[in-house]
């Protein structure tokens, strides 16, 4: 039920096992940063939808589609940059904290929903 929220913590360890990469993360392109931002936004939004948050419930259901976006985006970034699962988890976690800390989820979601639609999911 809380699958998408758990994805942030569990999927990188379970699905994206790769040889260790250097601790420092490579600079991400604008497209890669958008994928990270939207992945984090979908995890946060799905969690809020699960909790019954009225604003979040106005968005399309994100439990399944958001989780798949998250998985595909993480894999794509790892393939393109050579980041390992720990590095991508750090980047995603930092992005989720930034969105939450600045309370910008409602501003991010319209752009991310366009990205989700463009992904074909």
Secondary structure as the mmCIF struct_conf table of DSSP 4:
data_model
#
loop_
_struct_conf.conf_type_id
_struct_conf.id
_struct_conf.beg_label_comp_id
_struct_conf.beg_label_asym_id
_struct_conf.beg_label_seq_id
_struct_conf.end_label_comp_id
_struct_conf.end_label_asym_id
_struct_conf.end_label_seq_id
HELX_RH_AL_P HELX_RH_AL_P1 UNK A 3 UNK A 15
BEND BEND1 UNK A 23 UNK A 24
HELX_LH_PP_P HELX_LH_PP_P1 UNK A 25 UNK A 29
HELX_RH_AL_P HELX_RH_AL_P2 UNK A 30 UNK A 50
TURN_TY1_P TURN_TY1_P1 UNK A 51 UNK A 52
HELX_RH_AL_P HELX_RH_AL_P3 UNK A 54 UNK A 57
TURN_TY1_P TURN_TY1_P2 UNK A 58 UNK A 58
BEND BEND2 UNK A 59 UNK A 59
HELX_LH_PP_P HELX_LH_PP_P2 UNK A 60 UNK A 61
HELX_RH_AL_P HELX_RH_AL_P4 UNK A 63 UNK A 81
HELX_RH_AL_P HELX_RH_AL_P5 UNK A 85 UNK A 102
TURN_TY1_P TURN_TY1_P3 UNK A 103 UNK A 103
HELX_RH_AL_P HELX_RH_AL_P6 UNK A 105 UNK A 119
TURN_TY1_P TURN_TY1_P4 UNK A 120 UNK A 120
#
